[in-house]
Amino acid sequence: MSENDNGMIYDLWDKPPVFELILLSLQRLCAIFGATILVPIVVNTTVGEPVLSVPVALIASGIGTLLYVIVTRNRSPVYLGSSFAFIAPMIAGFAIGGKSSIFSALMVVGLVYMAIAIIIRITGNEWINKLLPPVIVGPMIMVIGLCLAPTAIQEIGLDQAVIPINNLIVALVAFLTTAVIAIRGRGMLKVIPFLIGIIVSYALAACLGMVDFSGFFAASVFEVPDFYMPFVNYSFNPAALLTIVPIALVTMVEHVGDHKVLGEIIGRDLISDPGLNKTLFGDGLATFVAAFLGGPANTTYGENTSVVGLTRVASIYVICLTAIFAILFAFSGHLTALLAAMPNPVIGGVAILLYGFIAVNGIKLLIQEDVDFNNNKNIVVAATMLVLGLGGATLSIVRGDLSVSISGMALAAIVGVVLNLLIPERKDDTEFTEVH
């Protein structure tokens, strides 16, 4: 097993041997599975109703990824999954206009993506580079990764006054197994650290009595997911639209950032080839189809970027087989139940590396793009975005019966863009006085 010139063990168009291909795809699925199903679980738990279907979310993820690969002509090793950025807006949208308004608004999000992609195709992407320079994209990636950090902590149970010892043991085994193999692994082991970490910790959790297999035994071999009826049940609610659609700006920043970081990892400029117009159009089409089926919005997955960076496997064959597995698993009652029964500490232990890697990629982007933090303007923009994004800031606008809330990542992205456009550059800019 040798490396390519860009350090990849399997580059974009390299096809691993069949057995390795299957293992690498299963590892990728395990890495994205927890986050993909977590979005519908969190939304359903919060609103107290089955708004989103876990199997439909998996199918939407798989179909969306395959559509993205087709649109980008096999030139970008991106995997699309359920977007965390839309959790709070979907919950708010449900309270405003019910279940049907959520999916109609998400379809509009997909159309917004595709419209911007067409504009970029016509006008070029220079205005996007000006709107979303590295000083905005880098902190936004950091915010995305660090905003996910509490999820990993909660999955392990480290947010509780008394931590269940079994949770700690399983999470520690998941973390250490994945980390050690990623750093010290050789041969095939080196490219599947997450899969090994999940298998080992899952088995340990089962031995400790932490796995409930009742759902597995009660499941059917083949189960048809509960698809929502598009255009029949959907309705457009202006307030819900204004609550959900603006989040497209956040996921657009995430989209640009993930492609820049992934491009740096694999040694390719994905913004130029296949081009931002194609990647945005593929992402938008995936979100439109996901909402059409009754699933959550899709987005480029930082977890996938993490796996590519740590395993050095960027094969498009792995991406496509992972998407196919996601679709097949959604129709398999036993496999879905087995993955759904995975204890939270297993995902939490692995997620420490996954989510941390996303945040670190934001820092790497700032370094690689030579963002000058001796420039006070850059300090103001980045610092403001980090505080607003990580602090959970919320801006609510109420006019009559219409109420719109912009919070967290969305607010950070919007304020970052506005500040960067409005604050003038100063050639004699000097850094802030150090505080002792």
Secondary structure, 3 states (H helix, E strand, C coil): CCCCCCCCCECCCCCCCHHHHHHHHHHHHHHHHHHHHHHHHHHHHHHCCCCCCHHHHHHHHHHHHHHHHHHCCCCCCCCEEECHHHHHHHHHHHHHHHHHHHHHHHHHHHHHHHHHHHHHHHHCCHHHHHHCCHHHHHHHHHHHHHHHHHHHHHHHCCCCCCCCHHHHHHHHHHHHHHHHHHHHCCHHHHHCHHHHHHHHHHHHHHHCCCCCCHHHHHCCCCCCCCCCCCCCCCCCCHHHHHHHHHHHHHHHHHHHHHHHHHHHHHCCCCHHHHHHHHHHHHHHHHHHHHHHHCCCCEEECHHHHHHHHHHCECCHHHHHHHHHHHHHHHHCHHHHHHHHCCCHHHHHHHHHHHHHHHHHHHHHHHHHCCCCCCCHHHHHHHHHHHHHHHHCCEEEEEECCEEEEEEHHHHHHHHHHHHHHHCCCCCCCCCCCCCC
